[in-house]
Amino acid sequence: MRVDKLYNDEKLDKRDMTRNRIVNASLELFLNEGFRDTTMARIAKESGISRKTLYEYFKSKEEITTIIDMCLIREYNRIMEEAMPKLCGNGYNKLKQYFSIIDNNIDNFKDTIMFTGIYDYNVKTNEINSSLRDEFYDTINQATGYLTEILKQGIEDGSMKDYIDPYLTANTIGDSWLSLSQRVFRRHKSLDMSEEECRKMITLQLSLFLEGLKA
């Protein structure tokens, strides 16, 4: 998987292209070799630049990792942004459609899911600068916001249980789904189940969420 573009501009200058090259090299290293075993020196080498040049772009692995995680989550947000206007019916029916989109795209989200696990385990947000941290939180909140909006509608139209907190529920669903998906994709062999059987666990989890939220 590649993060093809860090910026919305159609024309990238040389500096932006170098940043993209660094980010893509880092993504492959982090996914294949892990966070701890990936050094700034290795990132520089794989990016075709010197360590000095690398530090002119990024101050640390934590900063690079945060940028990558944001880019991957923004791709998820892009898919959901396009899907939201097409959802129809009451809140509960929209939730079913929303979960269906997630389930059908699970393989496309695989690297995002796995990388998010790497990020959550290895990076503390207080290790990055406040501006980047705020941008990261905004990206996360946007991802959670789609589900929160659907849950609010379901409560208002009576199709979902009215005692739930939409924001907390959306975060609980998102974190639970991510945790199970990470375990399925990274450790399915240790579960003594085929990847296909583990994959069905994710579908079942979404079904249980639906059943639990229905009014």
Salt bridges, closest charged atoms under 4 A:
ASP4 OD1 - ARG2 NE 3.51
GLU33 OE1 - ARG42 NH1 2.89
GLU46 OE2 - ARG42 NE 3.24
GLU75 OE2 - ARG78 NH2 2.59
GLU82 OE2 - ARG78 NH1 2.97
ASP103 OD1 - ARG199 NH1 3.08
GLU135 OE2 - ARG74 NH2 2.69
GLU195 OE2 - LYS110 NZ 3.88
